[in-house]
Structure formats: C-alpha cells, structure tokens
C-alpha cells in the first residue's frame, strides 16, 4: 500500500514539474517567510577568530547533487567569510584541524520526519496545483585541537504554484525559482551560523 501511495505521489509530482516547464510564466515560486535571515552583526564573534576548513554539499534526499552544489558553493563560502566567525576560510585542511561542514538537503515535505519539525503553518506536500520543497541545513563544526562536534540545524521551504491566483500563506513571492533558491540558502545558512556562534562551546 505504501509503495502504491509513494508511486502515485511521484507520478503526480512528475506531471506537475512537466506542467511547470510547459507553462513557463504560469509557474510561480514562493519562499517560506517563517525562516528569516539573521544579520552577521547579530552573531556572537569569538575573541580570537581562527582559520577553518569549509566543506559544502547540496543533497537531494540525502544524495549528493553536484550541479546544485556548484551553483551555490561560492555564495556559501562568501557568506561564511563575511560572518566574522573565522579569520580565514578555505577548502584545504588548516593547522589544528578546525572544520565546518554545511549540508543543505532537499527533502519531500510529505516525509514524516520533516513534517513534524516544520512549524511554519504552511500546507505540507502536494495540495492541488501547489508543490513544496523542504530544505534541511545542517552545520557541523569541529574546533581546533578537538574531536568534539557542534551540530546545528535549520529548515526552510520553497513552494511552486501553477495557474493559482495566490500563493501559500506566510510565504513571499519570488521573481523566479533561481532567486528563491539563492535567498533560501542565504537565510537558512545564516540561521545555523548564528546558532553556532551563540553556543558557549563555540571557539
């Protein structure tokens, strides 16, 4: 029974995405307004910021998505550099082993695990001509000379409507899906960076 429901959901999603491609301008993107950007000025800066190795990966249901990773990587790197939490940010290992890994996972909003943690009050999953994409951002930080890890997580969502006169409640209409993806990434990453900076174990 589950397999039949999952198959039907995938078929419906496939038809909706096909319709999006055909209708072009009739498809609109909306960004969840429940997750807002936290300005870097609000981060709690360390007294003596050190260097960090930054790893970033975009995933689709837990599987690496190289194309989207490439599209977003430089934006995430620039955001971490501008955070003021580190004095140097690069892809290579640094002395002492400090490392920050940021993963952005695109998951179906109908998954129980996501639905239970997503509290913005928007419709979950497929609803008529609306489809929602959930995003779970996980930041894992290991300080210099430490084996312990700090893990912070934040959630976001992008909605697509086709032929609808209005979008979901508590969401902001975007110029297009690319801009929605860029803003979603900036906002959700700012939240995990802020949570990391406020942790008393962060140094």
Buried (B, 14 or more C-beta within 10 A) or exposed (E): EEEEEEEEBEEEBEEBBEBBEEEEEEBBBBBBBBBEBBEBEEBEEBEEBBBBBBEBBBBEEEEEBEEBBEBBBEBBBEBBBEBBBBEEBEEEEBEBBBBBBBBBBBBBBBBEEBBEEBEBEBEBBBEEBBBBBBBBBBBBBBBBEBEEEBEBBBBBBBBBBBEBEEBBEEBEEBEEBEEBBBBBBBBBBBBBBBBBBEBEEBB
